[in-house]
Amino acid sequence: MLDTEFTEFLAINKQDVEGLNWAYFDQKEMLTARGLANFDIYLGKVLINEREFEVPVFAGDDIQEILIGSQWLKEFDLMVRYRQE
């Protein structure tokens, strides 16, 4: 899910990061919609349109869905197609 309020690249639940073998490198406290929360930061590899990116991935306990942050808008154009049925 694209979250334009999240100013980093990617956020996932801590449980999801365990099987990915990404290197841990930091921890950061950030303000979320639910208040302040601590995030573990990993260096993750992400493949988009056959291009591989190494990006900081923020892992938190309360992340319900994978969040794609606004940093990606600096790499890609966002196109929205709205269909009315």
Backbone as JSON, one array per atom type, in Angstrom:
{
  "sequence": "MLDTEFTEFLAINKQDVEGLNWAYFDQKEMLTARGLANFDIYLGKVLINEREFEVPVFAGDDIQEILIGSQWLKEFDLMVRYRQE",
  "N": [[0.84, -1.16, 0.0], [0.6, 2.19, -0.88], [1.79, 4.75, 1.06], [1.72, 7.95, 1.47], [2.31, 9.59, 3.59], [4.3, 8.31, 4.94], [7.62, 8.77, 4.96], [9.84, 7.37, 4.16], [11.31, 4.54, 2.36], [10.24, 1.84, 2.64], [8.14, -0.08, 4.76], [7.62, -2.75, 6.99], [6.14, -5.51, 8.81], [7.74, -6.7, 11.79], [7.85, -9.5, 12.07], [7.75, -10.38, 9.44], [10.21, -9.69, 8.37], [12.06, -11.45, 9.36], [12.56, -13.84, 7.87], [13.94, -12.98, 5.65], [16.66, -12.5, 5.6], [17.94, -9.98, 5.73], [20.29, -7.43, 6.46], [20.59, -6.06, 9.67], [20.84, -2.67, 10.72], [20.26, -0.38, 12.27], [18.25, 1.54, 14.63], [15.25, 3.41, 15.04], [13.22, 5.96, 16.41], [10.01, 6.91, 15.5], [7.34, 9.09, 14.5], [4.09, 7.98, 14.18], [0.77, 7.33, 12.85], [-0.44, 6.3, 15.06], [1.01, 7.3, 17.14], [4.23, 7.68, 18.83], [6.7, 5.33, 17.81], [9.03, 2.62, 17.9], [11.33, 1.54, 15.47], [13.06, -1.08, 13.9], [15.77, -0.97, 11.67], [16.6, -2.23, 8.55], [18.79, -3.25, 5.89], [17.45, -3.67, 2.91], [16.71, -5.61, -0.06], [15.02, -4.82, -2.95], [13.02, -5.62, -5.7], [11.91, -4.04, -8.52], [10.2, -3.65, -11.47], [12.19, -5.13, -12.83], [14.49, -3.95, -11.86], [16.9, -3.74, -9.32], [16.92, -2.54, -6.03], [18.66, -1.33, -3.21], [17.52, -0.57, -0.15], [16.7, 1.27, 2.88], [14.78, -0.5, 5.2], [12.06, -0.27, 7.27], [11.12, -1.88, 10.13], [8.43, -2.76, 12.11], [6.34, -3.46, 15.0], [3.58, -2.96, 14.79], [2.87, -2.79, 12.13], [0.59, -3.51, 9.73], [0.26, -4.02, 7.01], [2.37, -4.18, 4.11], [4.07, -1.23, 3.63], [4.61, 1.16, 1.21], [6.65, 3.84, 0.85], [6.9, 7.47, 0.43], [9.41, 8.06, -0.64], [9.82, 6.55, -2.91], [8.54, 7.98, -4.87], [10.38, 9.7, -5.81], [11.86, 8.15, -7.45], [10.18, 6.98, -9.32], [7.5, 7.75, -11.6], [4.21, 8.47, -10.6], [1.25, 7.09, -11.59], [-2.2, 7.26, -11.8], [-5.09, 5.51, -12.4], [-8.37, 6.03, -12.6], [-11.35, 4.4, -12.47], [-14.7, 4.62, -13.12], [-17.53, 2.87, -12.28]],
  "CA": [[0.0, 0.0, 0.0], [1.34, 3.45, -0.91], [1.49, 5.64, 2.19], [2.47, 9.17, 1.19], [2.74, 10.19, 4.86], [5.52, 7.61, 5.33], [8.61, 9.47, 4.15], [10.95, 6.48, 3.8], [11.02, 3.67, 1.22], [9.46, 0.63, 2.86], [7.9, -0.49, 6.15], [6.98, -4.06, 7.09], [6.04, -6.05, 10.16], [8.97, -7.35, 12.25], [7.79, -10.94, 11.81], [8.0, -10.62, 8.02], [11.61, -9.45, 8.02], [12.9, -12.52, 9.91], [12.95, -14.83, 6.87], [14.51, -12.35, 4.46], [18.12, -12.41, 5.73], [18.42, -8.63, 5.52], [21.22, -6.99, 7.51], [20.14, -5.03, 10.61], [21.88, -1.67, 10.92], [19.96, 0.76, 13.13], [16.9, 1.62, 15.19], [14.83, 4.81, 15.03], [11.88, 6.27, 16.9], [9.31, 7.73, 14.51], [5.95, 9.43, 14.77], [3.15, 7.31, 13.3], [-0.62, 7.72, 13.09], [-0.79, 5.83, 16.41], [1.92, 7.9, 18.11], [5.64, 7.33, 18.67], [6.98, 3.9, 17.74], [10.4, 2.25, 17.57], [11.48, 0.7, 14.29], [14.36, -1.63, 13.54], [16.03, -0.64, 10.27], [17.37, -3.24, 7.85], [19.12, -2.95, 4.51], [16.69, -4.65, 2.14], [16.78, -5.6, -1.52], [13.67, -4.78, -3.52], [13.03, -5.71, -7.15], [10.77, -3.36, -9.14], [10.4, -3.52, -12.92], [13.47, -5.77, -13.15], [15.59, -3.18, -11.27], [17.1, -4.05, -7.9], [17.24, -1.4, -5.19], [18.97, -1.56, -1.79], [16.88, 0.55, 0.55], [16.42, 1.03, 4.3], [13.46, -1.05, 5.45], [11.67, -0.03, 8.65], [10.33, -3.0, 10.63], [7.75, -2.43, 13.35], [5.38, -4.43, 15.51], [2.19, -2.64, 14.46], [2.66, -2.64, 10.69], [-0.35, -4.55, 9.31], [0.46, -4.26, 5.59], [3.61, -3.6, 3.6], [3.88, 0.17, 3.26], [5.54, 1.75, 0.26], [6.69, 5.23, 1.24], [6.99, 8.53, -0.57], [10.74, 8.12, -1.27], [9.71, 5.93, -4.23], [8.06, 8.97, -5.83], [11.57, 10.34, -6.38], [12.42, 7.19, -8.41], [9.19, 6.6, -10.32], [6.3, 8.58, -11.77], [2.99, 7.85, -10.11], [0.1, 7.24, -12.48], [-3.41, 6.7, -11.2], [-6.2, 5.35, -13.35], [-9.61, 5.93, -11.84], [-12.45, 3.91, -13.3], [-16.0, 4.72, -12.47], [-18.39, 1.81, -12.81]],
  "C": [[0.9, 1.24, 0.0], [0.85, 4.34, 0.22], [2.32, 6.9, 2.01], [2.88, 9.93, 2.44], [4.01, 9.53, 5.39], [6.63, 8.09, 4.41], [9.83, 8.63, 3.79], [10.53, 5.6, 2.62], [10.01, 2.57, 1.54], [9.33, 0.36, 4.35], [7.17, -1.83, 6.13], [6.91, -4.48, 8.55], [7.34, -6.77, 10.52], [8.99, -8.84, 11.96], [8.13, -11.25, 10.35], [9.46, -10.49, 7.65], [12.5, -10.63, 8.42], [13.37, -13.51, 8.85], [13.66, -14.26, 5.66], [16.03, -12.22, 4.48], [18.67, -11.03, 5.37], [19.26, -8.21, 6.71], [20.6, -5.87, 8.35], [21.23, -3.97, 10.71], [21.51, -0.51, 11.83], [18.56, 0.62, 13.73], [16.54, 3.1, 15.25], [13.43, 4.92, 15.6], [11.23, 7.24, 15.92], [7.88, 7.99, 14.96], [5.07, 8.75, 13.72], [1.74, 7.83, 13.58], [-1.08, 7.32, 14.49], [0.09, 6.43, 17.5], [3.35, 7.49, 17.84], [5.81, 5.81, 18.68], [8.44, 3.7, 17.39], [10.41, 1.3, 16.39], [12.91, 0.19, 14.21], [14.55, -1.35, 12.06], [16.98, -1.69, 9.69], [17.73, -2.72, 6.46], [18.47, -4.04, 3.66], [16.9, -4.5, 0.66], [15.37, -5.74, -2.06], [13.81, -4.79, -5.04], [11.75, -5.09, -7.7], [11.09, -3.17, -10.62], [11.78, -4.0, -13.36], [14.69, -4.95, -12.71], [15.67, -3.5, -9.79], [17.55, -2.79, -7.17], [17.62, -1.91, -3.81], [18.47, -0.34, -1.03], [16.77, 0.23, 2.04], [14.97, 0.58, 4.46], [13.16, -0.91, 6.94], [10.73, -1.15, 9.09], [9.75, -2.64, 11.99], [6.72, -3.47, 13.73], [3.96, -4.2, 15.0], [1.92, -2.44, 12.98], [1.79, -3.81, 10.22], [-0.16, -4.95, 7.85], [1.82, -3.69, 5.2], [3.31, -2.19, 3.12], [4.99, 0.63, 2.33], [5.5, 3.25, 0.52], [6.96, 6.2, 0.1], [8.38, 8.68, -1.2], [10.71, 7.52, -2.68], [9.24, 6.93, -5.28], [9.2, 9.78, -6.42], [12.21, 9.45, -7.45], [11.48, 6.91, -9.58], [8.09, 7.66, -10.42], [5.1, 7.79, -11.27], [1.86, 8.15, -11.08], [-1.09, 6.55, -11.83], [-4.49, 6.66, -12.27], [-7.46, 5.1, -12.54], [-10.72, 5.51, -12.79], [-13.74, 4.0, -12.51], [-16.92, 3.69, -13.11], [-19.84, 2.16, -12.68]]
}
